[in-house]
Amino acid sequence: MAKKVVASLQTAGKSYSKVIRMVKSDKTGAYSFKEEIVPNDKVKDILAKK
């Protein structure tokens, strides 16, 4: 059986979150996904910008 590995994004007392956004390409109109690891206090700012 395969084991599920869970990565911890907490280092040095500061907690982080992985943010995955869907971005539409201007050229082709296709969607792609952009992944970022940001501190928890900046998540709302990252999701608010376009």
C-alpha positions as MATLAB code, in Angstrom:
seq = 'MAKKVVASLQTAGKSYSKVIRMVKSDKTGAYSFKEEIVPNDKVKDILAKK';
ca = [
       0.000    0.000    0.000;
       1.122    3.550   -0.690;
       1.717    5.902    2.200;
       0.282    9.395    2.162;
       2.928   12.025    2.872;
       1.804   15.320    4.393;
       4.277   18.187    4.077;
       4.452   20.638    6.928;
       4.784   24.272    5.850;
       5.584   25.552    9.341;
       9.138   26.699    9.976;
      10.597   28.880   12.720;
       7.246   29.614   14.336;
       5.707   31.329   11.294;
       2.948   29.456    9.510;
       2.583   29.422    5.743;
      -0.158   28.417    3.319;
      -0.009   27.153   -0.228;
      -2.183   29.308   -2.490;
      -3.287   27.928   -5.864;
      -4.885   30.396   -8.266;
      -6.446   29.808  -11.678;
      -5.092   32.273  -14.255;
      -6.524   32.787  -17.752;
      -4.049   33.295  -20.590;
      -4.610   36.378  -22.740;
      -3.189   34.719  -25.880;
      -5.007   31.388  -25.942;
      -7.811   31.828  -23.424;
      -6.726   28.631  -21.663;
      -6.538   28.419  -17.890;
      -3.408   27.519  -15.951;
      -2.689   27.208  -12.249;
      -0.203   29.340  -10.330;
       1.047   28.019   -7.003;
       2.646   30.156   -4.282;
       3.640   29.568   -0.674;
       2.854   32.690    1.354;
       2.583   33.616    5.041;
      -0.923   33.244    6.478;
      -1.321   36.986    7.038;
      -0.768   37.705    3.287;
      -3.228   35.129    1.868;
      -6.132   37.550    1.479;
      -3.894   40.111   -0.271;
      -2.646   37.521   -2.759;
      -6.161   36.290   -3.567;
      -7.538   39.834   -3.923;
      -5.121   40.906   -6.662;
      -5.788   39.949  -10.271;
];
